[in-house]
């Protein structure tokens, strides 16, 4: 499904094999969790693709879709929207707003008067409320930014449609404040599986519901994820989640603590940001599993090729050797244009070349420079950007992160430090 090239990974084969073997018991544990009928274990997100199959055929989902639907607004932040945004942008492109296609997905993922005004204006131009659907996602049910956006948007739309709450859907933990408020106002509400954290939730209703509403084949997304579960809990060198985790860990031991996800397709930038959260929250911890102070963590960054080569390549190639890079590419050469314009022949050898061919040449130039400078990297090639491939890739990354956390002896599933800023925020608002 995916191609992993570790030729220039920069780790010794013996160390790699020993590290991978040390995870055998945990690998078998994840495989068992993936086949369980309950979502009890911390790793239970690996069972979601199997337990939520045929999601698009769900009667509730079908009841929400209609021919008039033009906009699906996702109100969420962090794990509540990054996975959905990653899939949406990869499939439809970051400039989807310019295309004559509907329904479109709009995101309110922070407190911004400009963003709220623009989304409100788009919805107010609709002739009837059935032309939009607003999905508010908050696992705790009390996320400040998300509740503020939902409150403001709902009150604005209520001036035109008195029954607008029927177009709002809440996705939250059962029993949360948001859950109870939704029920009080006869608002559709969907439960997030209790033991599934936000950054591991894309294959639950958190990601599946909004993606299904805009026409994504979420069943294929889930099928791809199921294939990844089988492949990434198998024994051997073909297990790319295990191999990638071992590379990252071994470089961490050598004090390389910056991980650069370098996507060579701008439509994959959101996918990189989803992975950034997955890594940051999963392994950036003060304490290890025994409660000892360790201040463990790898700083994840995202780069976009070829854009960031013109702003960051000097640092990556000439600066400190403290980064491990993972190039993410997509196969295919693309369309060839018969160019003849005032700009023809300014750059030699462009004529007859597709954008894919040009980008491939740039990528190979970058990787050659990395090799010359002794900068370690691995690369993953996606065969396409279909739902199945994206499902496979994202599930592989989540299992990879579980392996990496195990190697680092830290909890991949909590995020206690996040509450520090939330506590002060609530205190200041109370004043």
C-alpha positions in Angstrom: 0.0 0.0 0.0 2.8 2.4 1.0 6.5 2.3 0.1 9.0 3.0 2.9 12.6 3.6 1.9 15.1 3.5 4.8 18.2 3.4 2.7 19.5 6.7 4.2 17.9 6.3 7.6 21.2 6.5 9.3 20.9 3.7 11.8 22.9 0.5 12.2 21.0 -2.7 10.9 21.8 -4.6 14.2 20.4 -1.8 16.4 17.3 -1.5 14.2 16.6 -5.3 14.4 17.2 -5.3 18.2 14.9 -2.4 18.7 12.1 -3.8 16.6 12.4 -7.2 18.3 12.1 -5.5 21.7 8.5 -4.6 20.7 7.3 -8.1 19.9 5.2 -8.5 23.0 3.6 -5.1 22.6 3.0 -5.7 18.9 1.1 -8.8 19.7 -0.9 -6.9 22.4 -2.0 -4.3 19.8 -3.0 -7.1 17.5 -5.2 -8.6 20.2 -6.8 -5.2 21.0 -7.6 -4.7 17.3 -9.8 -7.8 17.3 -11.6 -7.1 20.6 -15.3 -6.3 20.6 -15.0 -3.7 23.4 -13.0 -0.4 23.6 -11.4 -0.9 26.9 -7.7 -0.7 26.3 -5.8 2.5 25.8 -4.8 1.3 22.3 -8.5 0.6 21.4 -8.5 3.1 18.6 -7.0 0.3 16.4 -10.4 -1.4 16.6 -12.3 1.6 15.3 -12.0 0.8 11.5 -13.5 -2.6 12.1 -16.2 -1.5 14.5 -17.3 1.4 12.4 -17.5 -0.3 9.0 -20.2 0.7 6.5 -20.5 4.0 8.3 -21.8 5.8 5.2 -24.8 3.5 5.2 -25.8 4.4 8.7 -29.4 5.6 8.9 -28.4 8.6 10.9 -25.8 9.7 8.3 -28.2 9.1 5.5 -30.9 11.2 7.2 -28.5 14.2 7.4 -27.5 14.2 3.7 -29.7 15.8 1.1 -29.3 17.2 -2.4 -29.5 20.8 -1.1 -26.5 20.5 1.3 -23.9 23.1 0.4 -21.8 23.5 3.5 -20.6 21.3 6.4 -19.1 23.4 9.2 -16.8 21.7 11.6 -16.3 23.4 14.9 -13.5 21.8 16.8 -9.8 22.2 17.7 -6.8 19.9 17.9 -7.8 16.2 17.7 -11.4 17.2 17.1 -10.7 18.5 13.6 -7.1 18.0 12.5 -7.8 14.4 11.2 -10.9 15.5 9.3 -9.0 18.5 7.8 -6.1 16.3 6.8 -8.3 13.9 4.8 -10.4 16.7 3.3 -7.5 18.8 2.1 -5.7 15.7 0.8 -8.7 14.7 -1.3 -10.1 18.0 -2.4 -7.1 20.3 -2.2 -6.3 23.4 -0.2 -7.9 25.6 -2.8 -11.2 23.7 -2.8 -13.1 27.0 -2.2 -12.4 28.0 -5.8 -14.0 24.8 -7.2 -17.6 24.5 -8.3 -18.2 21.5 -6.0 -20.5 21.0 -3.0 -20.9 20.4 -0.3 -17.8 22.1 1.0 -16.3 21.8 4.4 -15.5 24.9 6.5 -13.5 24.9 9.7 -13.8 27.0 12.8 -10.8 25.9 14.8 -9.8 28.9 16.9 -11.3 32.1 18.2 -11.3 34.4 15.3 -13.8 37.1 14.6 -12.8 37.2 10.9 -13.3 33.5 10.5 -16.6 33.5 12.3 -17.9 36.4 10.2 -16.9 34.8 6.9 -18.5 31.4 7.8 -21.6 33.2 9.1 -21.9 35.2 5.9 -21.6 32.1 3.8 -24.4 30.3 5.7 -26.7 33.4 5.8 -26.6 33.5 2.0 -28.3 30.1 2.0 -32.0 30.1 1.1 -32.9 27.5 3.7 -31.3 25.9 6.7 -31.2 22.5 4.9 -28.3 23.9 2.9 -25.9 23.6 5.8 -25.0 21.4 8.7 -22.8 22.4 11.7 -20.9 19.7 13.5 -19.5 20.8 16.9 -16.9 18.4 18.3 -15.6 18.5 21.8 -14.6 15.3 23.7 -14.8 17.1 27.1 -17.9 19.0 26.1 -16.4 22.2 27.6 -13.7 23.2 25.1 -13.6 27.0 25.4 -12.8 27.8 21.8 -15.3 25.4 20.3 -18.2 26.3 22.6 -17.5 30.0 22.0 -17.7 29.5 18.2 -20.8 27.4 18.4 -22.5 29.9 20.7 -21.8 32.8 18.4 -22.6 31.0 15.2 -25.9 29.6 16.5 -27.1 33.0 17.8 -26.2 34.7 14.5 -28.1 32.1 12.4 -31.1 32.1 14.7 -31.9 35.6 13.6 -32.8 34.1 10.2 -33.9 30.6 11.1 -35.8 30.1 14.4 -35.2 26.3 14.4 -31.6 26.4 13.4 -30.5 24.1 16.3 -31.9 21.2 14.2 -28.9 21.8 11.8 -26.4 21.5 14.6 -24.9 18.1 15.6 -22.8 17.6 18.7 -20.1 14.9 18.9 -18.9 14.6 22.5 -18.4 12.2 25.4 -21.7 10.8 26.7 -22.8 12.6 29.8 -20.7 15.8 29.1 -22.2 19.3 29.5 -22.4 19.5 25.8 -24.2 16.1 25.6 -26.9 17.3 28.1 -27.3 20.7 26.5 -27.8 19.1 23.0 -30.4 16.8 24.4 -32.2 19.7 26.1 -32.6 21.4 22.7 -33.4 18.3 20.7 -30.1 18.6 18.9 -28.7 15.4 17.4 -25.8 14.1 19.5 -23.2 11.3 18.8 -21.0 9.8 21.4 -17.2 9.6 21.2 -15.9 6.3 22.4 -14.8 6.9 26.0 -11.3 5.5 25.8 -10.4 7.1 22.4 -8.5 10.4 22.7 -8.9 13.2 20.1 -5.7 12.6 18.2 -6.6 8.9 17.7 -10.3 9.6 16.9 -10.4 10.2 13.1 -11.8 6.7 12.4 -14.6 7.3 14.9 -17.7 9.5 14.3 -15.4 12.5 15.0 -13.9 12.2 11.5 -16.3 9.8 9.8 -19.5 11.9 10.2 -18.3 15.2 8.7 -16.3 13.4 6.0 -19.3 11.3 5.0 -21.5 14.4 4.8 -19.2 16.0 2.2 -19.2 12.8 0.1 -15.9 11.1 1.1 -16.0 7.4 0.7 -15.4 6.7 4.5 -16.0 3.0 4.0 -12.8 2.9 1.8 -11.1 5.1 4.4 -11.9 2.4 7.0 -10.9 -0.4 4.7 -7.5 1.1 4.2 -7.1 1.6 7.9 -8.0 -2.1 8.6 -5.3 -3.2 6.1 -2.8 -1.0 8.0 -3.8 -2.6 11.3 -3.1 -6.1 9.9 0.2 -5.0 8.3 1.4 -2.9 11.2 0.9 -5.6 13.8 2.6 -8.3 11.8 6.1 -9.5 12.4 9.0 -8.7 10.2 10.8 -6.0 8.3 7.7 -5.3 6.2 6.0 -3.7 9.2 6.6 -0.1 8.3 5.1 1.3 11.5 7.6 -0.7 13.6 10.5 0.2 11.3 9.7 3.9 11.3 9.2 4.0 15.1 12.6 2.3 15.6 14.4 4.8 13.4 12.9 7.7 15.2 13.8 6.2 18.6 17.4 5.4 17.7 17.9 8.9 16.5 16.4 10.2 19.7 18.9 8.2 21.6 21.6 10.0 19.6 20.2 13.4 20.6 18.4 14.1 17.3 15.1 15.4 18.8 13.5 17.3 16.0 11.4 15.3 13.6 10.6 17.0 10.2 7.7 15.7 8.2 8.5 17.1 4.7 5.5 16.7 2.5 6.1 17.1 -1.2 2.6 18.1 -2.1 0.9 21.2 -0.6 -2.4 19.4 -0.3 -0.7 17.1 2.3 0.2 20.0 4.7 -2.8 19.4 6.9 -1.8 15.7 7.1 1.6 16.8 8.3 -0.1 19.0 11.0 -2.3 16.1 12.1 0.9 14.0 12.6 2.5 17.0 14.4 -0.2 16.9 17.1 -0.1 13.1 17.2 3.6 13.1 18.0 3.7 16.2 20.3 0.9 15.1 22.5 1.7 11.4 22.6 5.3 11.6 23.6 5.9 15.1 25.0 5.7 14.1 28.7 7.1 15.2 32.1 7.1 11.7 33.5 7.7 8.1 32.4 5.3 5.2 33.0 6.7 4.7 36.5 6.2 8.4 37.4 9.8 9.4 37.2 10.6 12.9 35.9 12.1 12.5 32.4 10.8 15.5 30.3 10.7 13.2 27.2 9.8 14.6 23.8 10.6 15.0 20.2 9.7 18.4 18.6 7.7 17.7 15.4 7.8 20.2 12.6 6.2 20.3 9.1 7.7 21.4 5.9 6.1 21.7 2.5 8.1 21.0 -0.7 9.0 22.9 -2.7 7.8 26.0 -0.9 9.9 25.7 2.2 13.0 24.9 0.3 13.2 28.6 -0.4 13.0 29.5 3.3 14.3 26.6 5.3 16.7 24.5 3.2 19.7 26.6 4.3 19.0 25.7 7.9 18.2 22.0 7.1 21.4 21.5 5.1 23.8 24.0 6.6 22.6 24.3 10.2 22.9 22.0 13.2 22.5 18.2 12.5 19.7 17.8 15.0 16.8 16.8 12.7 15.5 13.5 11.4 13.5 14.0 8.2 10.6 11.9 6.8 9.8 12.8 3.2 6.2 12.1 2.2 5.6 11.9 -1.5 2.9 10.9 -3.9 3.6 8.8 -7.0 2.5 10.0 -10.5 3.8 12.5 -13.0 0.6 14.4 -13.8 -0.5 16.4 -16.9 2.0 17.8 -19.4 1.1 21.2 -20.8 2.2 22.4 -24.3 3.6 25.6 -23.0 4.2 28.5 -25.3 4.1 31.9 -23.7 6.3 34.9 -23.0 7.7 32.8 -20.1 8.8 29.9 -22.3 12.5 29.0 -22.5 13.5 31.2 -19.5 14.4 28.1 -17.6 16.1 25.4 -19.6 14.5 22.0 -20.1 11.0 22.8 -18.7 9.2 22.3 -21.9 7.4 19.0 -22.1 7.7 18.4 -18.4 4.7 17.9 -16.1 4.6 19.5 -12.7 5.0 16.1 -11.2 8.2 15.6 -13.1 9.5 18.9 -12.0 8.7 18.2 -8.4 10.3 14.8 -8.7 13.5 16.4 -9.9 13.4 18.9 -7.0 12.8 16.1 -4.5 15.7 14.0 -5.8 17.9 17.1 -5.7 17.0 17.7 -2.1 17.6 14.1 -1.1 21.0 14.1 -2.8 21.9 17.2 -0.9 20.8 15.5 2.4 23.0 12.5 1.6 26.0 14.7 0.7 25.6 16.6 4.0 25.1 13.4 6.0 21.6 14.3 7.1 19.5 11.2 7.9 16.1 10.7 6.3 13.5 8.1 5.3 10.8 8.5 2.7 7.3 7.2 2.4 5.6 7.2 -1.0 1.8 7.2 -1.3 0.6 5.4 -4.4 -2.3 7.9 -4.7 -4.4 10.2 -2.5 -7.5 8.0 -2.3 -9.5 7.5 0.9 -8.1 3.9 1.2 -4.5 5.2 1.0 -5.1 8.0 3.5 -6.8 5.6 5.9 -3.8 3.2 5.6 -1.3 6.0 6.2 -3.0 7.6 9.2 -3.6 4.2 10.9 0.0 3.3 10.3 1.1 6.6 11.9 -1.1 6.0 15.0 0.3 2.5 15.5 3.8 3.9 14.9 3.3 6.4 17.7 2.2 3.7 20.1 5.4 1.8 19.4 7.5 4.9 19.8 5.9 5.7 23.1 6.5 2.2 24.3 10.2 2.5 23.4 10.4 5.8 25.3 8.5 4.3 28.2 5.9 7.0 28.2 2.1 7.2 28.0 0.9 7.7 24.5 -2.7 8.4 25.4 -2.8 11.2 28.0 -1.9 14.9 27.8 -1.9 16.3 31.4 0.1 19.4 30.6 -2.6 20.7 28.2 -4.9 21.3 31.2 -2.4 23.9 32.5 -3.4 26.7 30.1 -7.1 25.7 30.1 -7.2 26.1 33.9 -5.8 29.6 33.8 -8.1 30.5 30.8 -11.2 29.5 32.8 -10.0 31.4 35.8 -9.4 34.6 33.8 -12.8 34.3 32.1 -14.5 34.0 35.5 -13.0 37.4 36.5 
